[in-house]
Amino acid sequence: MGPILGKGDGCELPATAVYWLTDDPQPGLVLVEFADAYDRPHQLVGKSAYFGGDLMSTSTYPCPTSIQCTIEEVTDDVATVSTWWLEGGPNDTRFVFDVWLDTLGPTTDV
């Protein structure tokens, strides 16, 4: 049994790296996809360092990866996670997603 994750914990959400977009800015931008707890598809674009694994322009796509997130809330088996590295909108709001708690793993970053 893995560690129990809760509110405020860093975590990694499994996802699929779909396409390497560009080498600039360094370390390069990647298009990543995942589905939330309601099976709605989402796409994120970010620097390859924000995702798990060693994503490079020469990697074979699509390939498995993970998205670094923070758990904002847990209700029953659903965790609301936010991206600390990706914000948008008029108030620089973090993007939040509801995902199944049991799909999340602990972050590998210290």
C-alpha positions in Angstrom: 0.0 0.0 0.0 1.4 3.4 -1.0 1.5 6.6 1.1 -1.8 8.2 1.9 -2.1 11.6 0.2 -4.1 14.5 1.5 -4.8 18.2 1.3 -1.7 20.2 0.6 0.4 17.3 -0.6 2.4 17.4 -3.8 1.4 14.6 -6.2 1.7 13.3 -9.7 -1.2 12.6 -11.9 -0.7 10.0 -14.7 -1.1 11.4 -18.2 0.1 10.9 -21.7 2.6 13.1 -23.5 1.2 13.5 -27.0 3.5 15.7 -28.9 6.8 17.7 -28.5 5.9 21.3 -29.5 9.1 23.2 -29.5 12.6 23.4 -28.1 12.2 27.0 -27.1 12.0 28.1 -24.3 14.3 25.6 -22.8 13.8 22.8 -21.8 11.1 22.6 -24.4 7.3 22.5 -24.5 5.1 19.3 -24.5 1.4 18.7 -25.1 0.0 16.4 -22.5 -3.5 14.8 -22.2 -5.4 13.2 -19.3 -9.0 12.6 -18.3 -10.6 13.8 -15.1 -12.8 11.9 -12.7 -15.8 12.6 -14.9 -14.0 11.3 -18.1 -13.7 14.8 -19.5 -10.5 15.1 -21.6 -8.0 17.9 -20.8 -4.8 19.1 -22.6 -2.0 21.0 -20.9 1.1 22.6 -22.5 4.1 23.1 -20.3 7.9 22.8 -20.1 9.0 19.2 -20.2 10.5 19.6 -16.7 6.9 19.9 -15.2 6.1 16.4 -16.3 7.4 13.0 -15.2 10.0 11.0 -17.1 12.7 12.1 -19.4 10.6 13.8 -22.1 12.8 15.0 -25.0 12.2 16.0 -28.6 13.6 12.6 -29.7 11.2 10.6 -27.4 8.6 8.4 -29.1 5.2 10.0 -28.8 2.6 9.3 -27.4 4.2 8.1 -24.2 3.3 7.9 -20.5 4.2 10.8 -18.2 2.7 12.5 -15.1 1.6 16.0 -14.2 3.0 17.6 -11.0 0.0 18.9 -8.9 -1.0 19.9 -5.4 -4.0 18.4 -3.7 -6.4 21.2 -2.8 -9.3 19.1 -1.3 -10.3 15.5 -0.9 -14.0 14.5 -0.9 -14.7 10.8 -0.7 -12.5 9.2 -3.5 -12.1 12.4 -5.5 -9.2 14.8 -5.1 -9.3 18.4 -6.4 -5.8 19.1 -7.7 -4.2 22.3 -9.0 -1.2 23.0 -11.1 1.3 25.2 -9.2 3.2 25.8 -12.4 0.4 26.8 -14.7 -1.9 29.7 -14.1 -4.2 31.8 -16.3 -7.1 34.1 -16.6 -7.5 37.6 -15.3 -6.4 36.8 -11.7 -3.6 34.2 -12.6 -5.9 31.5 -11.3 -4.5 28.0 -10.9 -6.0 25.3 -13.1 -8.0 22.8 -10.9 -9.2 19.3 -11.8 -11.2 16.6 -10.0 -9.4 13.3 -10.3 -9.7 9.9 -8.6 -7.5 10.0 -5.5 -6.3 6.4 -6.1 -4.7 7.5 -9.4 -2.4 10.0 -7.8 1.1 9.1 -6.7 3.5 11.0 -4.4 5.7 13.5 -6.2 9.3 12.5 -6.9 10.5 16.0 -6.4 11.8 17.1 -3.0 
